[in-house]
Amino acid sequence: MTISKISDMLCVMPQPDIGDFQSLRDQGFTTLINARPDKEEAGQPGTAAEERAAAHSNMSYSYIPITMATVTEADIGAFQKALNDSVGPVVAHSKSGTRALLLYALGEVLDGRMKPEDVLPFGQKNGFDLSAAANWVEKRAASRPQVKGFFDKRTWSIQYVVSDPETGACAIIDPVLDFDEKAGATATHSADAILEYVHKNGFSVEWILDTHPHADHFSAARYLKEKTGAPTAIGERVVDVQELWKDIYNWPELKTDGSQWDRLFASGETFKVGSIDANVMFSPGHTLASVTYVIGDAAFVHDTIFMPDSGTARADFPGGDARMLWRSIQDILALPDETRVFTGHDYQPDGRAPRWESTVGEQKTANSHLAGVSEEAFVKLRTERDKTLPMPKLILHALQVNVRAGRLPEPESNGKRYLKLPLDALNGAAW
């Protein structure tokens, strides 16, 4: 085994054999990080076998599969977390070790401990070519807008702060209000983390944007509006969703004119985040009101397309339609191939670290529900798959909050707020 020591906590190496794992543990390593995607070449052990071998050798295991062309800040953050969480020395591998070192070096740059111009010499000192890392840093510096994702493990959701490096203006997209359904408790931990990031970077919040009324988490749009004064916005077809859920909840008092938001966007409407042009694409299928925000070179697609290894979103909620979803996705895939695609959920297939950024080009060639698939095949696949999925556990809790832009129910005479759960209103019961 060729093992390169990078620091007291980190070594990198080429692909180990399964039989090497106990030897790695005997050398004192307590965590193994696999930065190599499965099926790169014949004979590769794969993450399932590596995870079993790590557990058998009493090592922690993290799966952060990347290629040089697809590494994102989420991957870098996952590598840093695995390194920081380890109780002892870490060994990270890819095919040759280069990608493992690349993740480490990029984390050092993003955290300010390494200058961008020092990346190449650092690689050379350790016997690796990190030109891909240097190119990544250069490309990121030129990106407009800059995008920070916040992954909410409880709901598998990603919230975004989208900022203009020229003006310091930003937009917040799909923020989460914490809700514990067992205790009936709400909290603002997730939204406060966003506010802390905004404050730390000196950003001014210009927009709080919802892509649609969510079925799996409460929206923090109202809370963030109170904290920042920024206007809230959503697609204008939210009124159709309000009408639908007004009937389901038997809620005659619900206003169905979208007035709970400050701005209702029409499809094709434009706006700005600082100096960056943005536009709204109507993207129905998952819901009647879903929209995609295209801000500079970044498209925020939420529940339409997931990461390429996860396919696409379900279309069986009230008002959903698989064929509409297909057509909405085709509009997204018509954007330039280099457009960055930011999704709203990640369910971590094969136990990999959470990811949320891809490109239109990657989606066309690698998405498991789209590449080489016809419209009819997609509709069949999506419809059959949706029949096997349970309803989200918070759908009846969340919609009565989210069709009102994140407003919780008004307090009753005893000062408490109450949610209303209609019985036998939806298909998809567990039995």
C-alpha positions in Angstrom: 0.0 0.0 0.0 1.3 3.5 -0.9 0.0 5.9 1.8 0.9 9.7 1.6 0.8 11.6 4.9 -0.7 15.0 4.4 -1.1 16.1 8.0 -1.2 14.5 11.5 -4.9 13.8 10.9 -5.0 12.9 7.1 -3.4 10.5 4.8 -4.4 9.8 1.2 -3.9 6.6 -0.9 -4.9 4.9 -4.1 -7.8 2.3 -4.1 -7.2 -0.2 -1.3 -8.1 -3.9 -1.5 -10.8 -5.1 0.9 -8.1 -7.2 2.5 -6.1 -4.0 3.4 -8.8 -2.6 5.7 -7.7 -4.4 8.8 -4.1 -3.4 8.2 -5.2 0.2 7.9 -7.0 0.0 11.2 -3.9 -1.7 12.7 -1.9 1.4 11.6 -4.1 3.6 13.7 -6.7 4.9 11.1 -10.1 5.3 12.6 -12.0 6.7 9.6 -11.9 5.8 5.9 -13.2 8.2 3.2 -14.0 6.8 -0.2 -14.0 9.6 -2.8 -14.5 7.3 -5.8 -17.8 6.7 -7.6 -18.8 3.1 -8.0 -18.4 1.3 -11.3 -15.4 3.4 -12.5 -13.7 0.2 -13.6 -14.1 -3.6 -13.4 -12.9 -5.1 -10.2 -13.5 -2.0 -8.1 -14.8 -3.1 -4.6 -17.6 -0.5 -4.5 -19.0 1.4 -1.6 -21.2 -1.4 -0.1 -18.2 -3.8 0.2 -16.0 -1.0 1.5 -18.5 0.0 4.2 -18.9 -3.6 5.4 -15.1 -4.0 5.5 -14.7 -0.7 7.4 -17.3 -1.8 10.0 -15.7 -5.2 10.4 -12.3 -3.4 11.0 -13.9 -1.0 13.5 -13.5 2.1 11.3 -16.0 4.8 10.5 -16.8 5.2 6.8 -17.8 8.1 4.6 -18.8 7.9 0.9 -18.2 11.1 -1.0 -18.1 10.1 -4.7 -16.8 12.8 -7.1 -15.2 13.2 -10.5 -12.9 16.1 -11.3 -15.6 17.7 -13.4 -18.4 17.5 -10.9 -16.9 18.3 -7.5 -19.1 20.9 -5.6 -18.9 22.8 -2.3 -21.3 20.2 -0.8 -18.6 17.5 -1.5 -15.9 19.6 0.0 -18.0 20.3 3.1 -18.8 16.6 3.5 -15.1 15.8 3.4 -14.3 18.4 6.0 -17.1 17.1 8.2 -15.8 13.5 8.0 -12.3 14.7 8.8 -13.5 16.9 11.8 -15.8 14.2 13.2 -13.2 11.5 13.2 -11.9 10.4 16.6 -8.5 9.7 15.2 -6.4 9.7 12.0 -8.2 9.5 8.6 -7.2 7.8 5.4 -9.0 8.9 2.2 -8.8 7.3 -1.2 -9.9 7.6 -4.8 -8.5 5.7 -7.7 -5.0 7.2 -7.4 -5.5 9.4 -4.3 -5.6 12.7 -6.3 -9.4 13.3 -5.8 -9.1 12.7 -2.1 -6.3 15.3 -1.8 -8.3 17.7 -4.1 -11.2 17.7 -1.6 -8.9 18.5 1.3 -7.0 21.2 -0.6 -10.2 22.9 -1.7 -11.5 22.9 1.8 -8.3 24.7 3.0 -8.8 27.3 0.3 -12.5 27.9 1.1 -11.7 28.3 4.8 -8.8 30.7 4.1 -6.0 28.5 5.3 -4.5 28.1 1.9 -4.2 30.7 -0.9 -5.5 29.8 -4.3 -2.0 30.2 -5.8 -0.6 27.7 -3.4 -2.8 24.8 -4.5 -0.5 23.6 -7.3 2.7 23.7 -5.2 0.9 21.9 -2.4 0.0 19.1 -4.7 3.5 18.9 -6.2 5.0 18.8 -2.7 2.8 15.7 -2.0 3.4 14.1 -5.4 0.0 14.9 -6.9 -1.2 17.0 -9.8 -3.9 19.4 -8.4 -4.4 21.5 -11.6 -8.1 20.5 -11.5 -8.4 22.0 -8.0 -6.7 25.2 -9.2 -9.1 25.4 -12.1 -12.1 24.8 -9.8 -11.0 27.7 -7.6 -10.7 30.0 -10.6 -14.0 29.0 -12.0 -15.8 29.5 -8.6 -14.3 33.0 -8.3 -15.9 33.9 -11.7 -19.3 32.4 -10.9 -22.2 34.7 -10.7 -24.1 34.3 -8.5 -22.4 32.6 -5.6 -24.6 29.9 -4.0 -24.5 28.6 -0.5 -26.6 25.5 0.3 -27.9 24.5 3.7 -28.9 20.9 4.0 -31.7 20.1 6.5 -31.2 16.4 7.5 -34.7 16.1 9.1 -36.5 16.8 5.9 -33.7 16.1 3.3 -34.2 19.6 2.1 -31.7 22.2 0.8 -32.2 25.9 1.5 -30.2 28.4 -0.5 -28.6 31.9 -0.1 -27.9 33.2 -3.6 -25.6 36.3 -3.6 -24.2 38.8 -6.0 -20.4 39.2 -5.2 -20.5 42.6 -6.9 -23.2 44.2 -4.7 -23.6 42.0 -1.7 -27.3 41.6 -2.4 -28.8 38.1 -1.9 -32.0 36.1 -2.2 -33.0 33.3 0.2 -34.7 30.4 -1.5 -37.0 27.8 0.2 -36.1 28.4 3.8 -37.1 25.8 6.4 -39.0 26.4 9.7 -38.1 23.5 12.0 -41.0 21.4 13.1 -41.0 18.3 15.4 -44.3 16.5 14.7 -44.0 14.3 17.7 -43.8 17.2 20.1 -45.8 19.6 18.0 -42.9 22.1 18.4 -41.6 24.7 16.1 -38.1 26.3 16.1 -36.0 28.6 14.0 -32.6 26.9 14.1 -32.4 26.4 10.3 -33.5 29.9 9.4 -31.2 31.4 12.1 -28.3 29.6 10.5 -29.1 31.4 7.2 -29.4 34.8 9.0 -26.0 34.2 10.7 -24.4 33.4 7.3 -26.0 36.5 5.7 -24.9 38.7 8.6 -21.3 37.3 8.7 -20.9 38.1 5.0 -22.5 41.5 5.1 -25.2 40.6 2.6 -28.5 42.6 2.1 -31.5 40.3 1.6 -33.5 41.5 -1.4 -35.9 38.5 -1.8 -37.3 35.6 0.1 -38.4 33.1 -2.6 -40.6 30.0 -2.5 -40.5 27.6 -5.5 -43.9 26.1 -4.4 -45.9 25.3 -1.3 -43.9 22.4 0.2 -45.3 19.2 1.4 -42.5 18.0 3.6 -41.4 21.0 5.7 -42.8 24.3 7.0 -41.6 27.4 5.2 -39.7 30.0 7.2 -40.5 32.8 4.7 -42.7 34.6 7.1 -40.1 34.5 9.9 -37.3 35.7 7.6 -39.5 38.5 6.3 -40.0 39.7 9.9 -36.3 39.5 10.5 -35.1 41.1 7.3 -38.0 43.2 5.9 -37.3 41.6 2.5 -40.3 40.9 0.2 -41.6 37.3 -0.2 -42.5 35.9 -3.7 -43.8 32.8 -5.3 -45.3 31.8 -8.7 -48.7 33.2 -9.5 -50.3 29.7 -9.9 -50.1 29.4 -6.1 -53.7 30.5 -6.2 -54.7 27.2 -7.8 -52.9 25.3 -5.0 -54.7 27.5 -2.4 -58.1 26.6 -4.0 -57.3 22.9 -3.9 -56.2 22.8 -0.3 -59.0 25.2 0.8 -61.4 22.4 -0.2 -59.3 19.6 1.4 -59.1 21.5 4.7 -62.7 22.7 4.5 -61.3 26.2 5.2 -63.7 28.9 4.0 -61.6 31.7 5.6 -58.5 30.9 3.5 -57.8 33.7 1.1 -57.0 32.2 -2.3 -55.6 35.3 -4.1 -51.9 34.8 -3.2 -52.0 38.0 -1.0 -50.0 36.2 1.7 -46.9 36.9 -0.5 -45.6 40.3 -1.5 -45.1 39.3 -5.2 -46.6 36.7 -7.4 -44.4 36.0 -10.4 -45.8 35.2 -13.8 -43.9 32.7 -16.0 -41.2 34.6 -18.0 -41.2 37.5 -15.6 -37.8 39.0 -14.7 -36.3 40.5 -11.6 -32.8 41.1 -10.2 -30.6 39.9 -7.3 -28.3 42.9 -7.0 -26.9 43.3 -10.5 -27.6 39.8 -11.6 -30.5 39.2 -14.0 -33.1 36.6 -13.0 -36.2 35.1 -14.5 -39.0 32.8 -13.6 -39.9 29.6 -15.4 -43.3 27.9 -14.8 -42.5 24.3 -13.9 -45.7 22.4 -13.0 -46.0 18.7 -12.5 -44.8 18.1 -8.9 -47.4 20.7 -7.9 -49.7 23.1 -9.9 -47.6 26.1 -8.8 -44.0 25.0 -9.1 -41.5 27.4 -10.6 -37.8 27.4 -11.4 -35.8 30.5 -10.6 -32.9 31.1 -13.1 -30.5 33.6 -11.5 -27.5 34.2 -13.6 -26.0 30.8 -14.5 -27.9 29.0 -11.7 -31.3 27.3 -11.9 -33.1 26.5 -8.7 -35.4 23.6 -9.8 -36.5 22.3 -6.4 -38.9 19.3 -6.8 -38.5 18.7 -10.5 -35.0 17.2 -11.0 -32.9 15.6 -8.3 -29.2 14.7 -8.5 -28.5 12.5 -11.5 -28.2 9.3 -9.3 -31.6 10.1 -7.8 -33.8 10.8 -10.8 -36.8 13.1 -10.6 -39.5 14.2 -8.2 -42.8 12.5 -7.6 -45.9 13.8 -9.3 -48.8 12.2 -7.4 -49.7 14.9 -4.9 -53.0 16.7 -5.3 -52.6 18.7 -8.5 -49.5 16.8 -9.7 -49.1 15.3 -13.1 -46.2 13.1 -14.5 -46.7 14.4 -18.1 -46.6 18.0 -17.0 -43.5 17.2 -15.0 -41.8 15.7 -18.1 -42.5 18.8 -20.1 -41.3 21.2 -17.3 -38.1 19.2 -17.1 -37.6 19.5 -20.9 -37.8 23.3 -20.5 -35.1 23.1 -17.8 -32.9 20.9 -20.0 -33.2 23.4 -22.8 -31.1 25.8 -20.8 -27.3 26.0 -21.7 -25.5 22.8 -20.8 -23.2 24.7 -18.4 -26.1 26.1 -16.3 -25.7 25.0 -12.7 -28.7 23.1 -11.4 -29.6 23.3 -7.7 -32.2 20.8 -6.4 -34.3 21.0 -3.4 -33.9 17.6 -1.8 -31.3 14.9 -1.6 -32.0 11.4 -0.2 -28.4 10.2 -0.3 -28.5 7.0 -2.4 -26.0 4.3 -1.3 -25.4 6.4 1.9 -23.3 8.9 0.1 -22.8 12.4 1.5 -25.6 14.9 0.6 -25.2 16.7 -2.8 -27.3 19.3 -4.5 -25.4 20.8 -7.4 -25.1 19.5 -11.0 -25.3 21.0 -14.5 -27.8 20.7 -17.3 -25.3 18.8 -19.3 -24.8 16.2 -16.5 -28.6 15.9 -16.1 -29.0 15.2 -19.8 -26.4 12.5 -19.9 -26.5 10.9 -16.5 -29.9 11.3 -14.8 -31.3 7.9 -14.3 -34.9 8.9 -15.1 -34.1 11.1 -18.1 -31.0 10.0 -20.1 -32.2 8.1 -23.2 -35.8 8.0 -21.9 -38.9 9.0 -24.0 -41.9 10.9 -22.7 -44.1 7.8 -22.6 -41.4 5.8 -20.8 -40.9 8.6 -18.3 -44.6 8.9 -17.5 -44.9 5.1 -17.1 -41.8 5.0 -14.8 -42.9 8.0 -12.8 -46.5 6.8 -12.4 -45.5 3.3 -11.3 -42.8 4.5 -8.9 -45.1 7.0 -7.3 -47.6 4.3 -6.5 -45.0 2.7 -4.2 -44.2 5.9 -2.3 -45.9 6.8 1.0 -47.3 10.3 1.5 -44.8 12.6 3.1 -45.3 12.5 6.9 -45.8 16.2 7.1 -47.9 16.9 4.1 -51.2 17.6 6.0 -49.3 19.6 8.7 -47.2 21.6 6.2 -49.7 22.7 3.5 -51.9 24.7 5.9 -48.8 26.7 6.8 -47.2 26.9 3.4 -50.2 28.0 1.4 -50.1 31.1 3.6 -46.4 31.9 3.0 -45.2 30.3 6.2 -47.7 31.8 8.5 -48.6 29.6 11.4 -52.3 29.3 12.5 -53.5 32.2 14.5 -53.5 31.7 18.3 -56.8 30.7 19.8 -58.3 32.0 23.0 -55.8 30.2 25.2 -52.9 31.6 23.3 -52.0 28.3 21.6 -51.9 27.6 17.9 -53.5 24.4 16.4 -53.1 22.5 13.2 -56.0 20.9 11.5 -55.6 17.4 10.1 -58.4 16.2 7.8 -59.0 12.4 8.0 -59.2 10.2 4.9 -58.4 13.2 2.6 -55.5 11.6 0.7 -54.6 8.3 -1.0 -51.4 6.6 -0.1 -52.1 5.1 3.3 -49.3 2.8 4.7 -51.5 -0.3 4.3 
